[in-house]
Amino acid sequence: MADLHDSPTTTEVGEDDSIPDDPFPVVSHAEFLERAQVLLAAHPVADGYSGLPRALGPLPWYDLELGEAAVDTDVPRLREGHVGALFWSLDLPEEERGGRAVGATLEQLDLARRVVGRHPEGLRLVRTAGQIIDARHCGRVAVVLGPASAAALDDSLGILRVLNSLGLRVLSLAGAAWADREGLTRFGEEVIREMNRLGVLADLSGAPEPVLARVLALSKTPVLCTRSAAAAVRPHPANLSDALLVQLGEQQGLCMVPLTAEQSGPTVPDVADHLDHVRIVTGPECVALSGSYDTGAAHPRDLADASRYPHLIAELLRRGWSETELSLLTWENVQRVLRSADFTARAAQRRREPTPATAADPEA
């Protein structure tokens, strides 16, 4: 019979014994944020909508490379937020969409080009997907011009070509007389064909549903909704129904979810809810980001300026988004759409001559 003293009453753990790892470890926000920083260093943000040119217009002096507190966006904050590319809006307020729309848009375009020229160490004006990559490799934030208002065309395809020659890459169809609740007129269809030929992307945010449906069917290149979240998550006139999101996904377009409290909600999780929903409905290849900074819109808490993108990516990591899905969200989806537009334009220009059509033509 064994000695009772040889049978310990408690379990002893020796040096060679190990305690199993917790199968559900608690990961802190700081750890997710660190992972977000690493991911964004490799896959920076292509921000689909910035109102910076118009916000800078009234300022007597500014320095975006040093830092500018009067706006939401400057080079130090872009770098802190890992923003690699930025679409600069040339859109016009309603009161300027009348007789001076062409001139006002040219003034906005001139201002944008001068702003970039004044900050050569931080910003670079680009037109193509390849130039965006080059700018990133040189340590610059790539600036893409657009969207501009359709009113700037003054119903002339010649003006569209001139604006494109000056760098315009995105045109908003909202409010155009040839893109209304009946859909596209014949001239409107000709505008879309010419945009495809030039490589100008259509922005459908705010356009009537019949216009969205017709453009999605007609356009040979993917389209953008630069400021559209999910209506199923938060009802808003500019947000897209699931039916439209499905059509957008089938066309391989991009729903660029805005970081605004009115459309997406007042918190980071609210924005993440929209991104989750759009990813599920359209697929991860058809969702992107639109900061909407310097537009006068209120932003969700913790997303107040262009430096805060890592906090959103940290939330998506917490929700289980993979690195591949996040790289598509932040960078690759925008690159794909621009590359597609560039390829289609080169092919179309070999097949099709410019048309002189205007809305006043009998055929339009």
Secondary structure as UniProt FT lines:
FT   HELIX           4..6
FT   TURN            15..16
FT   HELIX           29..42
FT   STRAND          45..50
FT   HELIX           52..56
FT   TURN            57..58
FT   TURN            64..66
FT   TURN            69..70
FT   HELIX           75..80
FT   TURN            81..82
FT   STRAND          83..90
FT   HELIX           94..96
FT   TURN            99..100
FT   HELIX           101..118
FT   TURN            120..122
FT   STRAND          123..125
FT   HELIX           129..137
FT   TURN            138..139
FT   STRAND          141..149
FT   HELIX           150..153
FT   TURN            154..155
FT   HELIX           157..165
FT   TURN            166..167
FT   STRAND          170..172
FT   TURN            174..175
FT   TURN            177..178
FT   STRAND          179..180
FT   TURN            181..182
FT   STRAND          183..184
FT   HELIX           186..198
FT   STRAND          201..203
FT   TURN            205..206
FT   HELIX           209..218
FT   STRAND          224..225
FT   TURN            226..227
FT   TURN            231..233
FT   TURN            237..238
FT   HELIX           242..250
FT   TURN            251..252
FT   STRAND          254..258
FT   HELIX           261..264
FT   HELIX           268..282
FT   HELIX           284..286
FT   STRAND          287..290
FT   TURN            301..302
FT   TURN            306..307
FT   HELIX           309..318
FT   TURN            319..320
FT   HELIX           323..327
FT   HELIX           328..332
FT   HELIX           333..351
FT   TURN            359..360
FT   TURN            362..363
//
